[in-house]
Amino acid sequence: MGSVVVGVFNQRPVFLRDIARIEDGPEEPADYVLMGHGMAVGSNPAPPVSPAVTITVSKRKGTNAIQIAEKVIHKVNP
């Protein structure tokens, strides 16, 4: 990961390690999320509680919220 070239300055490559702190691995989780299915499952039995992931996305001023949502959905469901 330290050999990623992000630009050129004075005809020399600038590596990601030159401008950013690179750490291996994710941090320890601070919170856990579970999703309960309850009666909405109907005839399709599912575990009463499943692990879940929460993704927070915010749009920037002047951007199109519909386009942002479509891009997020495309990334999550390739």
Phi and psi in degrees as GROMACS dihedral restraints (atoms count N, CA, C in turn):
[ dihedral_restraints ]
;  ai    aj    ak    al  type     phi  dphi    fc
    3     4     5     6     1   -72.0    20    10
    4     5     6     7     1   -11.7    20    10
    6     7     8     9     1   -95.7    20    10
    7     8     9    10     1    14.9    20    10
    9    10    11    12     1   -77.5    20    10
   10    11    12    13     1   120.8    20    10
   12    13    14    15     1   -86.6    20    10
   13    14    15    16     1   125.2    20    10
   15    16    17    18     1  -109.3    20    10
   16    17    18    19     1    -5.8    20    10
   18    19    20    21     1   175.6    20    10
   19    20    21    22     1  -173.5    20    10
   21    22    23    24     1  -134.7    20    10
   22    23    24    25     1   137.5    20    10
   24    25    26    27     1  -138.9    20    10
   25    26    27    28     1   127.3    20    10
   27    28    29    30     1    53.1    20    10
   28    29    30    31     1    42.8    20    10
   30    31    32    33     1    61.1    20    10
   31    32    33    34     1    24.8    20    10
   33    34    35    36     1  -126.5    20    10
   34    35    36    37     1   144.4    20    10
   36    37    38    39     1   -68.2    20    10
   37    38    39    40     1   143.4    20    10
   39    40    41    42     1  -106.2    20    10
   40    41    42    43     1   120.9    20    10
   42    43    44    45     1   -93.7    20    10
   43    44    45    46     1   153.4    20    10
   45    46    47    48     1   -54.8    20    10
   46    47    48    49     1   -39.6    20    10
   48    49    50    51     1   -62.8    20    10
   49    50    51    52     1   -21.3    20    10
   51    52    53    54     1   -76.6    20    10
   52    53    54    55     1   -21.6    20    10
   54    55    56    57     1  -124.0    20    10
   55    56    57    58     1    -2.3    20    10
   57    58    59    60     1  -143.8    20    10
   58    59    60    61     1   156.9    20    10
   60    61    62    63     1   -88.5    20    10
   61    62    63    64     1   127.1    20    10
   63    64    65    66     1  -111.0    20    10
   64    65    66    67     1   123.7    20    10
   66    67    68    69     1  -123.7    20    10
   67    68    69    70     1   143.0    20    10
   69    70    71    72     1   -89.1    20    10
   70    71    72    73     1   138.3    20    10
   72    73    74    75     1    81.7    20    10
   73    74    75    76     1   156.0    20    10
   75    76    77    78     1   -77.4    20    10
   76    77    78    79     1   160.0    20    10
   78    79    80    81     1   -77.8    20    10
   79    80    81    82     1   163.7    20    10
   81    82    83    84     1   -65.8    20    10
   82    83    84    85     1   140.6    20    10
   84    85    86    87     1   -64.8    20    10
   85    86    87    88     1   139.0    20    10
   87    88    89    90     1   -97.7    20    10
   88    89    90    91     1   -26.8    20    10
   90    91    92    93     1  -137.8    20    10
   91    92    93    94     1   156.2    20    10
   93    94    95    96     1  -122.6    20    10
   94    95    96    97     1   146.9    20    10
   96    97    98    99     1  -122.6    20    10
   97    98    99   100     1   133.7    20    10
   99   100   101   102     1  -126.9    20    10
  100   101   102   103     1   150.4    20    10
  102   103   104   105     1  -120.8    20    10
  103   104   105   106     1   125.5    20    10
  105   106   107   108     1   -94.8    20    10
  106   107   108   109     1   141.2    20    10
  108   109   110   111     1   -94.2    20    10
  109   110   111   112     1   -37.6    20    10
  111   112   113   114     1    55.9    20    10
  112   113   114   115     1  -150.2    20    10
  114   115   116   117     1   -73.0    20    10
  115   116   117   118     1   -16.5    20    10
  117   118   119   120     1   -66.1    20    10
  118   119   120   121     1   -16.9    20    10
  120   121   122   123     1   -67.7    20    10
  121   122   123   124     1   -31.3    20    10
  123   124   125   126     1    69.3    20    10
  124   125   126   127     1  -131.1    20    10
  126   127   128   129     1   -85.4    20    10
  127   128   129   130     1    -4.9    20    10
  129   130   131   132     1   -93.1    20    10
  130   131   132   133     1    96.7    20    10
  132   133   134   135     1   -65.2    20    10
  133   134   135   136     1   137.8    20    10
  135   136   137   138     1  -141.0    20    10
  136   137   138   139     1   159.5    20    10
  138   139   140   141     1   -57.9    20    10
  139   140   141   142     1   145.0    20    10
  141   142   143   144     1   -62.7    20    10
  142   143   144   145     1   -28.3    20    10
  144   145   146   147     1  -139.3    20    10
  145   146   147   148     1   134.2    20    10
  147   148   149   150     1  -127.6    20    10
  148   149   150   151     1   151.7    20    10
  150   151   152   153     1   -62.3    20    10
  151   152   153   154     1   149.7    20    10
  153   154   155   156     1  -141.4    20    10
  154   155   156   157     1   164.4    20    10
  156   157   158   159     1  -125.0    20    10
  157   158   159   160     1   135.2    20    10
  159   160   161   162     1  -105.4    20    10
  160   161   162   163     1   127.8    20    10
  162   163   164   165     1  -117.5    20    10
  163   164   165   166     1   127.7    20    10
  165   166   167   168     1  -108.2    20    10
  166   167   168   169     1   126.9    20    10
  168   169   170   171     1  -129.8    20    10
  169   170   171   172     1   135.5    20    10
  171   172   173   174     1  -128.5    20    10
  172   173   174   175     1   145.9    20    10
  174   175   176   177     1   -94.3    20    10
  175   176   177   178     1   153.1    20    10
  177   178   179   180     1   -87.2    20    10
  178   179   180   181     1   153.2    20    10
  180   181   182   183     1   -58.1    20    10
  181   182   183   184     1   132.9    20    10
  183   184   185   186     1    89.8    20    10
  184   185   186   187     1    -0.3    20    10
  186   187   188   189     1  -100.3    20    10
  187   188   189   190     1   163.9    20    10
  189   190   191   192     1   -92.5    20    10
  190   191   192   193     1   116.6    20    10
  192   193   194   195     1   -62.6    20    10
  193   194   195   196     1   -35.7    20    10
  195   196   197   198     1   -66.2    20    10
  196   197   198   199     1   -43.5    20    10
  198   199   200   201     1   -63.7    20    10
  199   200   201   202     1   -40.3    20    10
  201   202   203   204     1   -61.7    20    10
  202   203   204   205     1   -47.3    20    10
  204   205   206   207     1   -60.7    20    10
  205   206   207   208     1   -43.1    20    10
  207   208   209   210     1   -63.2    20    10
  208   209   210   211     1   -39.5    20    10
  210   211   212   213     1   -66.3    20    10
  211   212   213   214     1   -40.1    20    10
  213   214   215   216     1   -64.3    20    10
  214   215   216   217     1   -46.1    20    10
  216   217   218   219     1   -61.3    20    10
  217   218   219   220     1   -40.4    20    10
  219   220   221   222     1   -63.4    20    10
  220   221   222   223     1   -39.7    20    10
  222   223   224   225     1   -69.2    20    10
  223   224   225   226     1   -38.1    20    10
  225   226   227   228     1   -76.0    20    10
  226   227   228   229     1   -36.1    20    10
  228   229   230   231     1  -118.5    20    10
  229   230   231   232     1    74.1    20    10
